[in-house]
Amino acid sequence: MQPHSSVLPSFEDVRAAARRLDGVAHRTPVVRSRALDERCAAHVFVKCENLQRMGAFKFRGAYNFLASLSPAERAGGVVAYSSGNHAQGVALAASLLGMQATIVMPDDAPAVKLAATRGYGAEVVLYDRAQANREEIAEEVARARGATVVPPFDDARIVAGAGTAGLELLEDAGTLDALVVPMGGGGLACGCALAAHGIDRAIDVFGVEPEAGDDFRQSLARGERIAIDVPRTIADGLQTVQPGALTFALAREHVRDVVTVADSELAAAVRFAFERMKLVIEPSGAAGLAALLAHRIGGLEGRRVGVVVSGGNVDPAQYARLIAS
């Protein structure tokens, strides 16, 4: 097993990840919407990672991590733990690189994500998230098989890979005043913040969490990492209970503020994206958009604002309920 990288990633790490992902990850589009601009009273640029390979930004960090492994480590395979998108990202990356992947997933993970993970060729080990610790299960499986654990967010290679979404957004949209990003474990938000501040330190970066899962907001306010109970929210990809050590350190340096949105606001953003932008996004992926539509961040009027839609892997039945409500 390879230990998690505890060295903070840099802007150069994000650029190196971009080179590694060139021609492998999709360069997802940056789209505009007049209706969105009017609702937000800002010039909004939407990075559509719902159109990424396997449907979410997680592919970027997973591939960057796996492609960084030595031949001996690749031969041993990888183990990951995830509620869905990281699972699919690791499964697809492993498939592309000819590696064996085992994914530890909660037994209440969305069926569409479970099926997709298996569809990419990974072995799935299920657990009860209320009774068992997924990291301990993953470590046990990795020890038994001589495999490498791929953490979902708290690793420099994962963060740098995720940050390539922010780098592309800035390259395609041009100068931004602010960047708004969904925040679960913090890999995407911190990676995008690294990319933004590598280009322009004046860009304000905001993370967005569900109201029930505000571990980052509370931790930053307290100045230390705190743990919360598993949050009950429709944003299944943002159900983290504690910031990572690495992502917390990065957030303290690079994230201006973390705001929260209600589940009803997430649902409204999913509906807005469908009706006005013709985009299919999952509730977790809609967090940044929800914060803008609900005016959770002040001072953005008239400014150029980037927002990352982090994923689109939503269960069809849930999606039908969300857009019909």
C-alpha positions as CSV (number, residue, x, y, z in Angstrom):
1,M,0.0,0.0,0.0
2,Q,1.1,3.5,-0.7
3,P,0.4,6.0,2.1
4,H,-1.7,9.0,1.4
5,S,0.3,12.0,0.2
6,S,0.4,14.6,3.1
7,V,2.4,17.2,1.2
8,L,0.2,20.1,0.1
9,P,-0.2,20.2,-3.7
10,S,0.8,23.3,-5.6
11,F,-0.3,25.1,-8.7
12,E,2.4,23.3,-10.6
13,D,0.9,20.0,-9.5
14,V,-2.4,21.0,-11.0
15,R,-0.7,21.9,-14.3
16,A,1.2,18.5,-14.2
17,A,-2.1,16.8,-13.7
18,A,-3.6,18.7,-16.6
19,R,-0.8,17.4,-18.9
20,R,-1.4,13.8,-17.6
21,L,-5.1,14.1,-18.3
22,D,-4.7,15.7,-21.7
23,G,-6.5,13.5,-24.2
24,V,-7.8,11.2,-21.5
25,A,-10.3,13.3,-19.6
26,H,-13.0,15.3,-21.5
27,R,-12.4,19.0,-21.7
28,T,-15.9,19.7,-20.6
29,P,-17.7,22.8,-21.9
30,V,-18.2,26.1,-20.1
31,V,-21.7,27.3,-20.8
32,R,-23.6,30.6,-20.3
33,S,-27.3,31.2,-19.6
34,R,-29.0,34.6,-19.9
35,A,-31.7,33.4,-17.5
36,L,-29.0,32.4,-15.0
37,D,-27.3,35.8,-15.4
38,E,-30.5,37.6,-14.8
39,R,-31.4,35.5,-11.7
40,C,-28.0,36.1,-10.2
41,A,-27.4,39.6,-11.5
42,A,-23.9,38.5,-12.5
43,H,-22.0,37.1,-15.5
44,V,-22.0,33.4,-14.8
45,F,-19.7,30.8,-16.4
46,V,-20.8,27.2,-15.7
47,K,-18.2,24.4,-15.9
48,C,-20.1,21.2,-16.9
49,E,-18.4,18.3,-15.2
50,N,-21.7,16.4,-15.4
51,L,-20.4,15.8,-19.0
52,Q,-17.1,14.4,-17.8
53,R,-16.2,10.7,-18.4
54,M,-18.3,8.6,-15.9
55,G,-20.4,11.7,-15.3
56,A,-18.4,13.6,-12.7
57,F,-15.2,15.5,-11.9
58,K,-14.0,12.5,-9.8
59,F,-12.4,10.9,-12.9
60,R,-9.8,13.6,-12.9
61,G,-8.3,12.9,-9.5
62,A,-8.7,9.2,-9.8
63,Y,-6.8,9.0,-13.1
64,N,-4.1,11.4,-11.9
65,F,-3.6,9.2,-8.8
66,L,-3.5,5.9,-10.6
67,A,-1.3,7.1,-13.4
68,S,1.2,8.3,-10.8
69,L,1.7,4.8,-9.4
70,S,4.8,2.7,-10.0
71,P,4.5,-0.5,-12.1
72,A,4.7,-2.6,-9.0
73,E,1.9,-0.6,-7.3
74,R,-0.2,-0.9,-10.5
75,A,0.2,-4.7,-10.5
76,G,-1.2,-4.8,-6.9
77,G,-4.4,-3.1,-7.9
78,V,-6.3,-0.4,-6.0
79,V,-9.0,-0.1,-3.4
80,A,-11.3,2.9,-2.9
81,Y,-14.2,3.8,-0.7
82,S,-17.0,6.0,-2.0
83,S,-20.7,6.7,-2.1
84,G,-20.6,6.7,-5.9
85,N,-18.7,9.1,-8.1
86,H,-15.2,8.4,-6.7
87,A,-16.1,4.8,-7.0
88,Q,-16.9,5.2,-10.7
89,G,-13.9,7.4,-11.3
90,V,-11.5,4.9,-9.8
91,A,-13.2,2.0,-11.6
92,L,-12.9,3.7,-15.0
93,A,-9.4,4.9,-14.5
94,A,-8.3,1.4,-13.4
95,S,-10.0,-0.1,-16.5
96,L,-8.2,2.3,-18.8
97,L,-4.8,1.6,-17.1
98,G,-5.3,-2.2,-17.0
99,M,-5.5,-2.4,-13.2
100,Q,-7.8,-4.3,-10.8
101,A,-10.0,-2.1,-8.7
102,T,-12.0,-3.0,-5.6
103,I,-14.6,-0.4,-4.4
104,V,-16.1,-0.3,-0.9
105,M,-19.5,1.3,-1.2
106,P,-22.4,1.9,1.2
107,D,-25.4,-0.4,0.7
108,D,-27.6,2.6,0.3
109,A,-25.6,4.1,-2.6
110,P,-27.7,5.1,-5.6
111,A,-28.4,2.1,-7.8
112,V,-27.3,3.9,-10.9
113,K,-23.8,4.5,-9.4
114,L,-23.5,1.0,-8.1
115,A,-24.4,-0.4,-11.5
116,A,-22.0,1.9,-13.3
117,T,-19.1,1.0,-10.9
118,R,-19.6,-2.7,-11.6
119,G,-20.0,-1.9,-15.3
120,Y,-16.5,-0.5,-15.4
121,G,-15.2,-3.9,-14.2
122,A,-14.6,-3.1,-10.5
123,E,-15.4,-5.5,-7.7
124,V,-17.8,-4.0,-5.2
125,V,-17.7,-4.6,-1.4
126,L,-20.9,-3.3,0.3
127,Y,-21.1,-2.1,3.9
128,D,-23.7,-0.4,6.2
129,R,-22.6,3.2,6.6
130,A,-24.4,3.5,10.0
131,Q,-22.6,0.5,11.4
132,A,-19.2,0.2,9.8
133,N,-16.1,2.3,9.0
134,R,-15.5,2.4,5.2
135,E,-11.8,3.4,5.6
136,E,-11.1,0.5,7.9
137,I,-12.8,-1.9,5.5
138,A,-10.7,-0.5,2.6
139,E,-7.5,-0.7,4.5
140,E,-8.2,-4.3,5.5
141,V,-8.9,-5.3,1.9
142,A,-5.8,-3.5,0.7
143,R,-3.6,-5.2,3.3
144,A,-4.9,-8.6,2.3
145,R,-4.4,-8.0,-1.4
146,G,-1.3,-5.9,-1.4
147,A,-3.3,-3.1,-3.1
148,T,-3.0,0.7,-2.9
149,V,-5.8,2.7,-1.2
150,V,-7.1,5.6,-3.3
151,P,-8.5,8.2,-0.9
152,P,-11.6,10.1,-2.2
153,F,-10.2,13.6,-1.5
154,D,-7.4,13.9,1.1
155,D,-4.4,13.4,-1.2
156,A,-2.3,15.8,-3.2
157,R,-2.7,13.8,-6.4
158,I,-6.5,13.7,-6.0
159,V,-6.7,17.4,-5.3
160,A,-4.4,18.3,-8.2
161,G,-6.4,16.2,-10.6
162,A,-9.7,17.7,-9.4
163,G,-8.1,21.2,-9.8
164,T,-7.8,20.7,-13.5
165,A,-11.5,21.4,-13.8
166,G,-10.9,24.9,-12.4
167,L,-7.8,25.4,-14.5
168,E,-9.8,24.7,-17.7
169,L,-12.7,26.9,-16.6
170,L,-10.3,29.9,-16.1
171,E,-8.5,29.1,-19.4
172,D,-11.9,29.0,-21.3
173,A,-13.8,31.8,-19.5
174,G,-11.0,34.2,-19.0
175,T,-10.7,36.5,-16.0
176,L,-13.0,35.7,-13.1
177,D,-13.8,37.7,-9.9
178,A,-15.2,34.7,-8.0
179,L,-15.4,30.9,-8.2
180,V,-18.1,28.9,-6.6
181,V,-17.6,25.1,-6.0
182,P,-19.5,22.3,-4.3
183,M,-17.7,21.1,-1.2
184,G,-17.8,17.6,0.3
185,G,-14.4,16.4,1.2
186,G,-12.9,19.6,-0.3
187,G,-10.8,18.0,-3.0
188,L,-12.6,19.8,-5.9
189,A,-13.0,23.2,-4.1
190,C,-9.4,23.2,-2.9
191,G,-8.0,22.0,-6.2
192,C,-9.9,24.7,-8.1
193,A,-8.8,27.3,-5.6
194,L,-5.2,26.3,-6.2
195,A,-5.7,26.6,-9.9
196,A,-7.5,30.0,-9.5
197,H,-4.9,31.5,-7.2
198,G,-2.1,30.2,-9.4
199,I,-3.5,32.4,-12.1
200,D,-4.9,35.3,-10.1
201,R,-4.7,35.5,-6.3
202,A,-7.5,38.1,-6.3
203,I,-10.2,35.5,-7.3
204,D,-12.6,34.9,-4.4
205,V,-13.2,31.1,-3.9
206,F,-16.4,30.0,-2.2
207,G,-17.3,26.4,-1.1
208,V,-20.9,25.3,-0.9
209,E,-22.1,22.6,1.5
210,P,-25.6,21.2,2.3
211,E,-27.1,22.7,5.4
212,A,-27.1,19.3,7.1
213,G,-23.5,18.6,6.2
214,D,-21.6,21.8,7.1
215,D,-18.5,20.2,8.6
216,F,-16.2,22.5,6.6
217,R,-18.1,25.6,7.6
218,Q,-18.0,24.7,11.2
219,S,-14.4,23.6,11.1
220,L,-13.2,26.8,9.5
221,A,-15.2,28.9,12.0
222,R,-13.6,27.0,14.9
223,G,-10.1,26.9,13.4
224,E,-9.9,23.1,13.8
225,R,-11.3,20.0,12.1
226,I,-14.6,18.9,13.7
227,A,-16.6,15.8,13.0
228,I,-20.4,15.7,12.5
229,D,-22.9,12.9,12.2
230,V,-23.6,11.5,8.8
231,P,-25.8,14.2,7.3
232,R,-29.2,13.5,5.9
233,T,-29.4,15.3,2.6
234,I,-30.3,14.6,-1.0
235,A,-26.7,15.6,-1.9
236,D,-25.3,12.0,-1.4
237,G,-21.9,13.1,-2.8
238,L,-21.6,15.7,-0.1
239,Q,-22.2,13.5,3.0
240,T,-18.8,13.9,4.5
241,V,-18.5,14.0,8.2
242,Q,-15.1,15.8,8.7
243,P,-12.7,17.8,6.5
244,G,-9.5,16.0,5.5
245,A,-6.3,17.2,7.1
246,L,-4.8,18.2,3.7
247,T,-8.0,19.8,2.3
248,F,-8.7,21.7,5.6
249,A,-5.2,23.2,5.4
250,L,-5.7,24.2,1.8
251,A,-9.2,25.6,2.5
252,R,-7.9,27.8,5.4
253,E,-5.4,29.4,2.9
254,H,-7.4,29.5,-0.3
255,V,-11.2,29.5,0.4
256,R,-12.7,32.8,1.3
257,D,-15.9,31.4,2.7
258,V,-18.1,28.3,2.9
259,V,-21.9,28.8,2.6
260,T,-24.7,26.3,2.9
261,V,-27.8,25.5,0.9
262,A,-31.0,23.7,1.9
263,D,-32.1,20.5,0.1
264,S,-35.1,22.5,-1.3
265,E,-32.6,24.9,-2.9
266,L,-30.6,22.0,-4.3
267,A,-33.8,20.6,-5.9
268,A,-34.6,24.0,-7.3
269,A,-31.2,24.3,-8.9
270,V,-31.5,20.8,-10.4
271,R,-34.9,21.9,-11.8
272,F,-33.5,25.2,-13.1
273,A,-30.6,23.5,-14.9
274,F,-33.1,21.1,-16.6
275,E,-35.7,23.7,-17.6
276,R,-33.5,26.6,-18.5
277,M,-30.1,25.2,-19.4
278,K,-31.0,21.6,-20.6
279,L,-28.4,20.2,-18.2
280,V,-28.9,17.0,-16.2
281,I,-27.1,17.4,-12.9
282,E,-27.2,15.5,-9.6
283,P,-28.1,17.3,-6.3
284,S,-24.5,17.3,-5.1
285,G,-23.4,18.8,-8.4
286,A,-26.0,21.5,-8.1
287,A,-24.6,23.0,-4.9
288,G,-22.7,25.9,-6.4
289,L,-25.6,26.7,-8.7
290,A,-28.0,26.6,-5.8
291,A,-25.9,29.0,-3.8
292,L,-26.0,31.5,-6.7
293,L,-29.7,31.1,-7.4
294,A,-30.6,31.5,-3.7
295,H,-28.2,34.5,-3.3
296,R,-26.2,32.8,-0.5
297,I,-23.1,34.8,-1.5
298,G,-23.2,38.6,-1.3
299,G,-21.3,41.0,-3.4
300,L,-21.4,39.2,-6.7
301,E,-23.6,41.6,-8.6
302,G,-22.2,42.6,-11.9
303,R,-19.1,40.4,-11.4
304,R,-17.8,37.5,-13.5
305,V,-18.5,34.3,-11.6
306,G,-17.4,30.8,-12.4
307,V,-19.4,27.9,-11.0
308,V,-18.5,24.2,-11.2
309,V,-21.3,21.7,-11.7
310,S,-19.5,18.7,-10.3
311,G,-21.6,15.8,-11.5
312,G,-24.7,14.4,-13.2
313,N,-25.0,10.8,-11.9
314,V,-28.5,11.0,-10.5
315,D,-30.9,8.1,-10.1
316,P,-33.6,8.4,-12.8
317,A,-36.5,8.0,-10.3
318,Q,-35.1,10.6,-7.9
319,Y,-34.4,12.9,-10.9
320,A,-38.0,12.6,-12.0
321,R,-39.2,13.5,-8.5
322,L,-36.9,16.5,-8.3
323,I,-37.9,18.1,-11.6
324,A,-41.6,17.4,-11.0
325,S,-41.7,18.9,-7.5
